[in-house]
Amino acid sequence: MLKWLWLSLLVLILDQASKLTVDASMQLFESIPLLPGFNLTYVHNTGAAFSFLAQAGGWQRWLFAGLAVVMSSIIAVWLLRLQKHETLMAIALSMVLGGAVGNLIDRVAYGYVIDFLDVYYLDWHWPAFNIADSAICVGVGLMLLESFGIGRKTVDALE
């Protein structure tokens, strides 16, 4: 199901373009209110999800980059082996792959991931994230739905 790699490429282009735009037009830690409960806030994340291990001293950069390479390779092989009727899983894996590569590029090029989407309620802020993170979350959500049988077509039904 490599025909879905266009979706990975789209996620990657949107992610990198948005990060480059934020980096070029905002100062680090600058915040621009857009909607109630939503800001653009430019931050650097040296850790993983939710800034896990962000203060670890630098070794985590290569650990997370290595994990991204391994997982991206596994996802690419998985995508290659999907059957034609496994469309939802192909979409899910393509989104995860595009997001993983988008964050991998940041981690290798800069040593951190550029995050800028800031969702909050009163004084509580969800950790800032980006388009790659969003694509990964949506992709994993689609994988969960598929695992419950949603969107799954049986081979018998296709014949």
Summary of the structure (lengths in Angstrom):
residues: 159
radius of gyration: 17.2
end to end distance: 18.8
largest distance: 57.1
contacts: 472
relative contact order: 0.19
helix: 60%
strand: 16%
